[in-house]
Amino acid sequence: GVSDLESLLALGDKGKCIATMIQGVTAKTQELLRRKAFHGILGMGGGQGTDICASAMRSAPRGMPKLLVSTIASGKATFGPYVGTKDIAMMHSVVDLQGLNFVTRGILANAVGAICGMVGTPEEAETKPRGIPVALSMLGTTTPGALRVKETLEGSGYEVVAFHQNGTGGIAMEEMIREGAFRGVMDLNLHEIGDRFVGGLHSDPQKERLEAAGEMGIPQVIAPGSINYAVWGPLASLSKELKSRKYIIHNPNMTLVRLSSDELRSVGKLTAEKINRAKGPTRVFIPLKGFSFPDRENLPHWEPEGNRAFIESLKAHLNPSIPLEELDAHINDPEFIDPVADVFLSMM
């Protein structure tokens, strides 16, 4: 009521006012969703408006059109806090949103056209699985193996949803597992766990990776894809210590740097502790000839002593009741992927 609003304003606390507005718009969005009162969300604003609008959009289901016109959709500001794990389209307003002028008229007209186009998309755009839904974790450095296992599973009546392990994709996967979206998980890339341990750019911000499938008790097959390196910024920004390690310049903004043996020993223990909490069928597979594309003999990331430190630590801390199998192959080799896929299919 008005008295509540007056009391809130009387506090003179801008942060408290915005937090209350965020709670209110989220609750209102949920109420309108239950009534099926709208089919898409269009928002606009500066920093505060973006925060408030994005909170409403994050509370809406994936697949519902969401477009946010924002002054901060460019520059050094990160989109992570606003977009989260939802399919929000961010459109740069270029200028501040202070009324209509020859710049904003065109930009806002485009925004209206975009949201109307999305809302007008035929609802037949399939949002139901075409087969038994399973999740697959992957990254560019494990793509060949991931594509092979995807093809195998889809040939057996499964629909495979692949999640990019970049600090957001893995959390989206965990969220959807908890929502009951999947019947099983091929968790063949654990990059975010190693990256988070050293504070890289692909850190899992919520420490949740490798936990949801175990909590839900659904079948999961696990392999340590890409767990042995972290992603850092441009080479020039790296410390002297990081530059002394084996690294690859992935692009001008990303450098892939191996974890040290000591770090991998700790990551192995952490990984085992997460796996040990699983309530459902769980199998672990280790590729002895490398965990990612460049982690292979004669390639830039090959450092078998580090991999061995991870493997030994994982085995030492893993519950003996959880089967672990070491295969003398690389994670992208058919000799690794095919038996792993066979085991997953038998578990399912």
C-alpha positions in Angstrom: 0.0 0.0 0.0 0.9 3.7 -0.1 2.0 3.7 3.6 4.4 0.8 2.9 5.9 2.7 -0.1 6.2 5.9 2.0 7.9 3.9 4.8 10.3 2.5 2.3 11.1 5.9 0.8 11.5 7.4 4.3 14.4 5.0 4.9 16.5 7.0 2.4 18.2 3.7 1.4 18.4 3.4 -2.3 19.8 -0.1 -2.2 16.9 -1.3 0.0 14.4 0.3 -2.4 15.8 -1.4 -5.4 16.0 -4.8 -3.6 12.3 -4.4 -2.7 11.4 -3.5 -6.2 13.3 -6.6 -7.5 11.4 -8.8 -5.0 8.1 -7.2 -6.1 8.6 -7.5 -9.8 9.7 -11.1 -9.5 6.6 -12.0 -7.4 4.4 -10.1 -9.9 6.0 -11.9 -12.8 5.3 -15.3 -11.2 1.7 -14.3 -10.5 1.1 -13.3 -14.1 2.8 -16.4 -15.3 0.4 -18.6 -13.3 -2.5 -16.8 -15.0 -0.8 -17.1 -18.4 -1.3 -13.4 -18.8 1.6 -12.7 -21.1 3.8 -14.3 -23.8 7.0 -12.3 -23.6 8.9 -9.7 -21.7 10.4 -6.4 -23.0 12.4 -4.3 -20.6 14.5 -1.2 -20.8 16.7 0.8 -18.4 20.1 2.0 -17.2 22.0 0.2 -14.5 19.2 0.0 -12.0 16.4 -0.6 -14.5 18.5 -3.3 -16.1 18.9 -5.0 -12.7 15.1 -4.8 -12.0 14.0 -5.9 -15.4 16.5 -8.8 -15.6 15.3 -10.2 -12.3 11.8 -10.5 -13.8 13.2 -12.1 -16.9 15.3 -14.6 -14.9 12.2 -15.8 -13.1 10.4 -16.6 -16.4 10.9 -20.0 -18.1 13.5 -20.7 -20.8 12.0 -20.4 -24.2 9.7 -17.5 -23.3 10.9 -14.4 -25.3 12.9 -11.9 -23.3 14.5 -8.7 -24.6 16.3 -6.1 -22.5 17.3 -2.8 -24.0 20.0 -1.4 -21.8 22.6 1.3 -21.6 25.1 -1.2 -20.1 24.8 -3.9 -22.8 28.3 -3.0 -23.9 31.6 -2.1 -22.3 33.4 -3.7 -19.4 30.2 -4.5 -17.4 29.7 -8.2 -17.3 26.4 -9.7 -18.3 26.6 -12.7 -15.9 24.6 -11.1 -13.0 21.8 -10.0 -15.4 21.5 -12.9 -17.8 22.3 -15.7 -15.4 21.3 -19.0 -16.9 18.3 -17.8 -18.9 17.9 -16.9 -22.6 17.7 -13.1 -22.2 18.6 -11.1 -25.3 20.5 -7.9 -24.5 20.2 -4.9 -26.9 22.5 -1.9 -26.5 20.5 1.3 -26.3 23.6 3.4 -27.3 22.2 6.5 -25.6 20.5 7.1 -22.3 16.8 6.4 -22.2 15.6 9.9 -21.5 12.5 10.2 -23.7 12.2 9.9 -27.5 14.6 11.4 -29.9 15.9 10.7 -33.4 18.3 8.0 -31.9 15.9 6.3 -29.4 13.0 6.2 -31.8 14.8 3.9 -34.1 16.3 1.7 -31.5 13.1 1.3 -29.5 11.2 0.6 -32.7 13.6 -2.2 -33.5 13.2 -3.6 -29.9 9.4 -3.7 -30.4 9.8 -5.4 -33.7 12.2 -7.9 -32.1 9.9 -8.9 -29.2 6.9 -9.0 -31.5 8.8 -11.2 -33.9 9.8 -13.6 -31.0 6.3 -13.7 -29.5 4.8 -14.3 -33.0 7.0 -17.4 -33.5 4.8 -20.4 -34.1 4.3 -22.3 -30.8 5.0 -25.5 -32.7 8.7 -24.7 -32.2 9.3 -27.9 -30.4 10.0 -27.5 -26.7 9.5 -31.2 -25.8 12.2 -33.8 -26.1 12.2 -36.0 -29.3 13.8 -38.8 -27.3 14.9 -39.7 -23.8 16.5 -36.4 -22.6 20.1 -36.6 -21.4 22.7 -33.9 -20.6 26.2 -33.8 -21.9 29.1 -31.6 -20.7 31.6 -30.5 -23.3 34.0 -27.7 -24.3 35.9 -27.0 -27.5 38.8 -29.1 -26.3 36.6 -32.2 -26.0 34.4 -31.6 -29.0 35.4 -34.7 -31.1 34.6 -37.1 -28.4 31.4 -35.2 -27.4 30.1 -35.2 -31.0 30.8 -39.0 -31.3 28.9 -39.8 -28.1 26.1 -37.5 -29.1 25.7 -39.3 -32.4 25.8 -42.7 -30.6 23.1 -41.8 -28.1 20.9 -40.1 -30.6 21.0 -43.3 -32.7 19.7 -45.1 -29.7 16.6 -43.0 -29.1 18.0 -40.2 -26.8 18.0 -36.5 -27.2 21.3 -35.0 -26.1 21.6 -31.4 -24.8 25.2 -30.2 -24.7 26.3 -27.6 -22.1 29.4 -25.5 -22.7 31.6 -25.5 -19.6 32.4 -21.8 -19.4 31.3 -20.9 -15.9 27.6 -20.5 -16.8 26.9 -23.6 -19.0 27.7 -26.0 -16.2 25.5 -24.2 -13.7 22.6 -24.1 -16.2 23.1 -27.9 -16.6 22.9 -28.4 -12.8 19.8 -26.2 -12.6 18.0 -28.1 -15.3 19.0 -31.5 -13.8 17.4 -30.3 -10.5 14.3 -29.2 -12.4 14.0 -32.8 -13.6 14.7 -32.1 -17.3 17.1 -35.1 -17.8 17.0 -38.8 -17.2 20.8 -39.2 -17.2 24.0 -37.2 -17.5 27.2 -37.8 -19.6 29.5 -35.6 -17.5 32.6 -35.8 -19.7 33.9 -32.3 -19.1 34.7 -31.0 -15.6 36.7 -27.9 -16.7 34.7 -25.6 -14.4 35.8 -27.5 -11.3 39.5 -27.1 -12.0 39.1 -23.5 -13.2 37.2 -22.5 -10.1 39.8 -24.0 -7.8 42.4 -21.5 -9.2 40.0 -18.6 -9.8 40.1 -18.6 -13.7 37.7 -16.9 -16.0 35.5 -20.1 -16.3 35.0 -20.4 -12.5 31.7 -22.0 -11.4 30.4 -19.1 -9.3 28.1 -21.3 -7.2 30.4 -24.3 -6.4 27.6 -26.6 -7.7 29.2 -28.5 -10.5 29.0 -32.3 -10.3 26.4 -32.3 -7.6 22.8 -32.2 -9.0 22.8 -35.6 -10.7 24.0 -37.2 -7.5 21.4 -35.4 -5.5 18.6 -36.4 -7.9 19.9 -40.1 -8.1 19.9 -40.3 -11.9 22.5 -42.3 -13.8 25.8 -40.4 -14.5 29.0 -41.3 -16.2 31.9 -39.0 -15.3 35.3 -38.3 -17.0 37.8 -35.5 -16.2 37.6 -33.7 -19.5 39.5 -30.3 -19.6 39.8 -30.3 -15.8 43.6 -29.8 -15.9 43.7 -26.3 -17.2 42.3 -22.9 -16.4 41.3 -20.0 -18.7 43.0 -16.7 -18.1 43.0 -13.4 -19.9 45.4 -12.1 -22.6 48.9 -13.5 -22.3 50.3 -10.0 -21.4 48.1 -9.9 -18.3 49.4 -13.2 -16.9 51.7 -13.4 -13.9 55.3 -14.5 -14.4 54.4 -17.7 -12.5 51.5 -18.6 -14.9 53.7 -17.8 -17.9 56.2 -20.3 -16.7 53.7 -23.1 -17.1 52.5 -24.8 -20.2 50.0 -22.6 -21.9 48.1 -22.1 -25.2 46.9 -18.8 -26.6 43.3 -19.7 -27.4 42.6 -16.3 -28.8 43.8 -12.7 -28.0 41.6 -12.6 -24.9 42.0 -16.1 -23.6 45.1 -18.1 -22.5 44.7 -21.8 -21.5 47.2 -22.5 -18.6 47.7 -25.9 -17.1 47.1 -26.4 -13.4 50.2 -27.5 -11.4 50.5 -31.0 -10.0 49.8 -29.8 -6.5 46.6 -28.0 -7.7 45.5 -31.1 -9.6 46.1 -33.2 -6.5 43.7 -31.0 -4.6 41.2 -30.9 -7.5 41.2 -34.7 -7.6 40.3 -34.8 -3.9 37.5 -32.2 -4.4 36.2 -34.1 -7.4 36.1 -37.4 -5.5 34.2 -35.7 -2.6 31.6 -34.5 -4.9 31.2 -37.9 -6.6 31.0 -39.7 -3.3 27.7 -37.8 -2.4 25.9 -39.4 -5.4 22.7 -41.3 -4.5 22.3 -42.9 -7.9 24.2 -45.1 -10.4 27.6 -43.6 -11.0 30.6 -44.7 -13.1 34.0 -42.9 -13.5 36.3 -43.3 -16.5 39.8 -41.9 -16.8 41.5 -41.4 -20.2 45.2 -42.1 -19.6 46.4 -40.5 -22.8 45.0 -37.0 -22.2 42.1 -35.1 -20.8 41.7 -32.5 -23.7 42.6 -31.9 -27.3 46.0 -30.3 -26.6 46.7 -32.6 -23.7 48.2 -35.4 -25.8 51.7 -36.6 -26.4 53.7 -34.2 -28.6 51.0 -31.5 -28.2 51.5 -28.2 -26.1 49.6 -29.2 -22.9 50.9 -32.7 -22.5 52.2 -33.1 -18.9 51.5 -36.6 -17.7 52.8 -36.1 -14.2 50.1 -33.6 -13.5 47.4 -35.9 -14.9 48.8 -38.7 -12.8 48.6 -36.5 -9.6 44.9 -35.9 -10.3 44.2 -39.6 -11.0 46.0 -40.8 -7.9 44.3 -38.3 -5.7 40.9 -39.1 -7.2 41.3 -42.8 -6.7 42.6 -42.3 -3.1 39.6 -40.4 -2.0 36.8 -42.0 -4.2 34.4 -44.3 -2.4 35.5 -47.8 -3.3 31.9 -48.8 -4.1 31.9 -46.4 -7.1 33.5 -48.1 -10.1 36.4 -46.4 -11.7 38.0 -47.6 -14.9 41.2 -46.3 -16.5 41.3 -46.6 -20.3 44.6 -46.4 -22.3 43.2 -43.8 -24.7 42.7 -40.1 -25.1 39.4 -38.5 -24.1 38.5 -37.8 -27.8 39.5 -41.2 -29.1 36.8 -43.7 -30.2 38.6 -46.2 -28.0 37.6 -44.1 -25.0 34.3 -42.7 -26.0 32.7 -45.9 -27.4 33.0 -48.1 -24.2 32.0 -45.1 -22.1 28.8 -44.6 -24.2 28.1 -48.4 -24.0 28.3 -48.3 -20.2 26.0 -45.3 -20.1 23.4 -47.0 -22.4 23.5 -50.1 -20.2 23.0 -48.0 -17.1 20.1 -46.2 -18.7 
